[in-house]
Amino acid sequence: MRKFVFAATLALVASPALAQETPVAAASAAPEEAPICTDRPTRSNFACTVPEGKFQIESDLFNWARTNLPGGQVDTFLYTSPVVKYGVGPNTDLEVNWTPYVETRVRAGGAVGRLGGVGDVVLRVKQRFTNPDKPVQVAAIPYVKAPTARLGIGNGEWEGGLIVPVNISIPKGWTLTIVPQVDIVADVANPRARHAQYQQVVNLGKALTDRLTLYGELWTAQNFDPSGTIDQYSADFAFAYLVQPTLQLDIGGNFGLNQNTPDVQLYLGVSKRF
């Protein structure tokens, strides 16, 4: 059982954060009166920023992931995972993400082990480089992760990286989003050392109505740990529904395409601008 728990912990530490840091219903939303534009659902991000002087909260209501490993399985639950954003300029916002409680359940050989606690804190700054009326939107999102989670929930190390969302408007309600990301993460065997991880998202969104948007995407991550490169792949799908111009609901799922990736992750979410 101890060996299985250790293997499960390595799998979770090697995987990207389960909190959703992804897109929404419109590729550009700078004016205050524009519909809310978020970085959820899916794993993608949009170049849009929160209007200056406004707050925005984007959070999971339910988030569950399952990873099947030899001899057992790991279930991970996020009990909300809010991202709080504040617009500090016409093209800039500050963002804080923190999960109040994460629970991991490990099943192996008929035994069940549980581990729970607060998640890590992620601080981000989003800077948009293009005017909101342009068909191509580009932004940069540098971030840093503060290790507030206990070992097994997180890896106890400071990490960071850079995300560059590119949103391309296509006629008839389509949006193509390409999001390269480079992370600097701790080595598994020697946490004081660092190495690179590369992530890539290709996301296609389709506005089905004025309120409902469908998303499909492919995601990949290559973690170049010195002990061996870890490759991950998933196919992700989601719907976003605009209840009001400042309120959005979403539902989605991520489905692993190889053994290193959680087999399934399902979530419900809400986003609100104030």
C-alpha positions as CSV (number, residue, x, y, z in Angstrom):
1,M,0.0,0.0,0.0
2,R,2.8,2.4,0.9
3,K,4.5,1.8,-2.5
4,F,1.2,2.4,-4.3
5,V,0.6,5.7,-2.4
6,F,4.1,6.9,-3.3
7,A,3.5,6.1,-7.0
8,A,0.2,7.8,-6.9
9,T,1.8,10.9,-5.3
10,L,4.5,11.0,-8.0
11,A,1.8,10.8,-10.7
12,L,-0.2,13.7,-9.2
13,V,2.9,15.8,-8.7
14,A,4.0,15.2,-12.2
15,S,0.6,16.2,-13.6
16,P,-0.4,19.8,-14.2
17,A,-2.7,21.4,-11.6
18,L,-6.3,20.2,-11.8
19,A,-7.8,23.6,-11.4
20,Q,-9.2,24.9,-14.5
21,E,-7.2,27.8,-16.1
22,T,-9.1,28.0,-19.5
23,P,-11.5,29.9,-22.0
24,V,-15.1,31.1,-22.3
25,A,-17.7,32.6,-24.7
26,A,-16.1,35.5,-26.5
27,A,-12.6,36.1,-27.8
28,S,-12.5,39.7,-26.8
29,A,-14.2,41.6,-24.0
30,A,-12.5,44.8,-23.0
31,P,-15.4,47.3,-22.7
32,E,-17.2,47.3,-19.4
33,E,-20.6,46.5,-21.1
34,A,-19.2,43.5,-23.1
35,P,-20.2,40.0,-22.0
36,I,-18.1,38.3,-19.4
37,C,-14.9,36.7,-20.9
38,T,-13.1,34.1,-18.8
39,D,-10.3,31.5,-18.7
40,R,-12.7,28.6,-18.3
41,P,-13.9,26.1,-19.2
42,T,-11.3,23.6,-20.7
43,R,-7.5,24.0,-20.2
44,S,-7.2,27.0,-22.6
45,N,-6.9,30.7,-21.8
46,F,-8.3,33.8,-23.6
47,A,-6.3,37.0,-24.2
48,C,-9.2,39.1,-22.8
49,T,-8.7,40.9,-19.5
50,V,-11.1,42.0,-16.8
51,P,-12.3,45.6,-17.3
52,E,-10.4,48.2,-15.3
53,G,-11.7,48.6,-11.8
54,K,-13.8,45.4,-12.0
55,F,-13.6,42.2,-10.0
56,Q,-14.3,38.8,-11.5
57,I,-14.5,35.3,-9.9
58,E,-14.2,32.1,-11.8
59,S,-14.6,28.9,-9.8
60,D,-15.3,25.2,-9.9
61,L,-18.5,24.1,-8.2
62,F,-17.6,20.4,-8.7
63,N,-14.3,19.0,-9.9
64,W,-13.4,15.3,-9.8
65,A,-10.6,13.4,-11.5
66,R,-9.7,9.7,-11.6
67,T,-6.3,8.1,-12.4
68,N,-6.0,4.4,-12.8
69,L,-2.7,2.9,-11.8
70,P,-1.4,-0.6,-11.6
71,G,-3.0,-2.2,-8.6
72,G,-5.5,0.6,-7.8
73,Q,-6.8,4.1,-8.6
74,V,-6.6,7.6,-7.4
75,D,-9.6,10.0,-7.1
76,T,-9.0,13.7,-6.6
77,F,-11.7,16.2,-5.6
78,L,-11.4,20.0,-5.6
79,Y,-13.9,21.7,-3.3
80,T,-14.2,24.8,-5.3
81,S,-11.1,26.4,-6.8
82,P,-11.8,30.1,-7.2
83,V,-9.7,32.5,-9.4
84,V,-10.2,36.1,-8.3
85,K,-9.3,38.7,-10.9
86,Y,-9.0,42.5,-10.7
87,G,-8.6,44.8,-13.7
88,V,-5.8,47.2,-13.0
89,G,-5.7,48.8,-16.5
90,P,-7.5,48.7,-19.9
91,N,-5.4,45.7,-20.9
92,T,-4.1,44.3,-17.6
93,D,-5.5,42.3,-14.7
94,L,-4.1,40.6,-11.6
95,E,-5.3,37.0,-10.7
96,V,-5.1,34.8,-7.7
97,N,-6.1,31.1,-7.7
98,W,-6.4,29.0,-4.5
99,T,-8.2,25.8,-3.7
100,P,-9.6,25.8,-0.1
101,Y,-9.6,22.0,0.1
102,V,-8.2,19.2,-2.0
103,E,-9.0,15.6,-1.2
104,T,-7.1,12.6,-2.7
105,R,-8.5,9.0,-2.2
106,V,-6.2,6.1,-3.0
107,R,-7.6,2.6,-3.4
108,A,-5.3,-0.4,-3.6
109,G,-5.8,-4.0,-2.6
110,G,-9.1,-3.3,-0.9
111,A,-7.7,-0.5,1.3
112,V,-8.5,3.2,1.0
113,G,-6.1,5.9,1.9
114,R,-7.2,9.6,2.2
115,L,-5.2,12.8,2.1
116,G,-6.7,16.2,2.3
117,G,-5.7,19.9,2.7
118,V,-5.5,23.3,1.2
119,G,-4.1,23.7,-2.3
120,D,-1.2,25.8,-3.6
121,V,-1.6,29.5,-4.4
122,V,-1.1,30.6,-8.0
123,L,-0.5,34.3,-8.8
124,R,-0.8,35.5,-12.4
125,V,-0.6,38.8,-14.3
126,K,-2.4,38.9,-17.7
127,Q,-1.2,41.6,-20.2
128,R,-3.1,41.9,-23.5
129,F,-1.1,43.3,-26.5
130,T,-3.9,43.8,-29.0
131,N,-7.0,45.9,-29.3
132,P,-10.2,44.1,-28.4
133,D,-11.7,44.7,-31.8
134,K,-8.9,42.9,-33.7
135,P,-9.6,39.4,-35.2
136,V,-6.4,38.1,-33.6
137,Q,-5.9,38.6,-29.9
138,V,-2.6,38.0,-28.1
139,A,-1.6,38.1,-24.4
140,A,1.1,37.0,-22.0
141,I,0.4,35.5,-18.6
142,P,3.5,35.1,-16.3
143,Y,2.7,33.2,-13.2
144,V,4.2,31.9,-10.0
145,K,3.0,29.1,-7.7
146,A,3.5,29.4,-3.9
147,P,3.7,26.0,-2.1
148,T,0.9,26.3,0.4
149,A,-0.3,22.7,0.0
150,R,1.0,19.8,2.0
151,L,3.2,17.1,0.3
152,G,1.0,14.7,-1.6
153,I,-1.4,17.5,-2.5
154,G,1.4,19.6,-3.9
155,N,5.2,19.1,-4.1
156,G,6.2,21.8,-1.6
157,E,8.2,23.9,-4.1
158,W,8.0,27.3,-5.7
159,E,7.4,27.0,-9.5
160,G,6.4,29.3,-12.3
161,G,6.1,29.9,-16.0
162,L,4.7,31.8,-18.9
163,I,1.4,31.3,-20.9
164,V,0.8,33.0,-24.3
165,P,-2.8,32.7,-25.4
166,V,-3.6,33.5,-29.1
167,N,-7.2,33.8,-30.1
168,I,-8.3,33.9,-33.7
169,S,-11.8,34.8,-34.7
170,I,-13.2,32.7,-37.6
171,P,-16.4,33.5,-39.5
172,K,-19.7,31.9,-38.6
173,G,-19.1,32.0,-34.8
174,W,-15.9,29.9,-34.7
175,T,-12.8,30.8,-32.6
176,L,-9.4,29.1,-32.8
177,T,-7.3,29.3,-29.7
178,I,-3.6,28.3,-29.5
179,V,-1.9,28.4,-26.1
180,P,1.8,27.5,-25.8
181,Q,3.1,27.4,-22.2
182,V,6.5,26.9,-20.6
183,D,6.8,26.0,-16.9
184,I,9.9,25.8,-14.7
185,V,9.2,23.0,-12.2
186,A,11.0,21.0,-9.5
187,D,12.8,17.8,-10.2
188,V,11.1,14.8,-8.7
189,A,14.3,13.2,-7.2
190,N,16.0,16.5,-6.3
191,P,13.3,19.2,-5.5
192,R,16.0,21.9,-5.2
193,A,16.8,21.5,-8.9
194,R,14.6,22.8,-11.7
195,H,13.7,21.7,-15.3
196,A,11.3,22.7,-18.0
197,Q,7.9,21.5,-18.9
198,Y,6.2,22.5,-22.1
199,Q,2.4,22.5,-22.6
200,Q,0.3,23.2,-25.7
201,V,-3.4,23.6,-26.2
202,V,-5.3,23.8,-29.6
203,N,-8.9,24.7,-28.9
204,L,-11.8,25.2,-31.3
205,G,-14.9,27.0,-30.0
206,K,-18.3,27.4,-31.8
207,A,-21.1,29.8,-30.7
208,L,-24.2,27.6,-31.0
209,T,-26.5,30.5,-29.9
210,D,-26.0,34.0,-28.5
211,R,-25.7,32.3,-25.1
212,L,-24.3,28.8,-25.6
213,T,-20.8,27.9,-26.8
214,L,-19.3,24.5,-27.4
215,Y,-15.5,23.9,-27.0
216,G,-13.3,21.0,-28.1
217,E,-9.5,20.8,-27.7
218,L,-6.4,18.7,-27.7
219,W,-3.9,19.2,-24.9
220,T,-0.4,18.0,-24.4
221,A,2.4,18.4,-21.8
222,Q,6.0,17.2,-21.9
223,N,7.7,17.2,-18.5
224,F,11.5,17.0,-19.1
225,D,12.4,15.6,-15.7
226,P,16.0,14.3,-15.5
227,S,14.7,10.9,-14.4
228,G,12.7,10.6,-17.6
229,T,10.4,12.7,-19.8
230,I,6.7,12.4,-18.9
231,D,4.3,12.9,-21.8
232,Q,0.7,13.6,-21.3
233,Y,-2.2,14.0,-23.7
234,S,-5.9,14.6,-23.4
235,A,-9.0,15.4,-25.5
236,D,-11.3,17.9,-23.7
237,F,-14.9,19.1,-24.3
238,A,-17.0,21.7,-22.6
239,F,-20.1,23.9,-22.8
240,A,-20.4,27.5,-21.6
241,Y,-23.8,29.2,-21.0
242,L,-24.2,33.0,-20.6
243,V,-27.0,33.4,-18.1
244,Q,-26.5,37.2,-18.0
245,P,-23.9,39.5,-19.5
246,T,-21.9,39.2,-16.2
247,L,-22.7,35.6,-15.3
248,Q,-21.7,32.3,-17.0
249,L,-22.1,28.7,-16.1
250,D,-20.0,25.8,-17.6
251,I,-19.7,22.1,-17.7
252,G,-16.9,19.9,-19.2
253,G,-14.7,16.9,-19.2
254,N,-11.1,16.1,-19.9
255,F,-10.2,12.6,-21.1
256,G,-6.7,11.1,-20.9
257,L,-5.2,9.6,-24.0
258,N,-2.2,7.9,-22.4
259,Q,-1.3,6.2,-19.1
260,N,0.5,9.3,-17.7
261,T,-2.7,11.4,-17.9
262,P,-5.7,11.2,-15.5
263,D,-8.3,9.0,-17.2
264,V,-11.1,11.4,-16.7
265,Q,-11.8,14.8,-15.1
266,L,-15.3,16.2,-14.9
267,Y,-16.3,19.6,-13.6
268,L,-19.0,22.3,-13.2
269,G,-18.2,25.9,-12.9
270,V,-19.5,29.5,-12.5
271,S,-18.0,32.9,-13.4
272,K,-19.3,36.3,-12.2
273,R,-18.1,39.8,-12.9
274,F,-18.8,42.6,-10.3
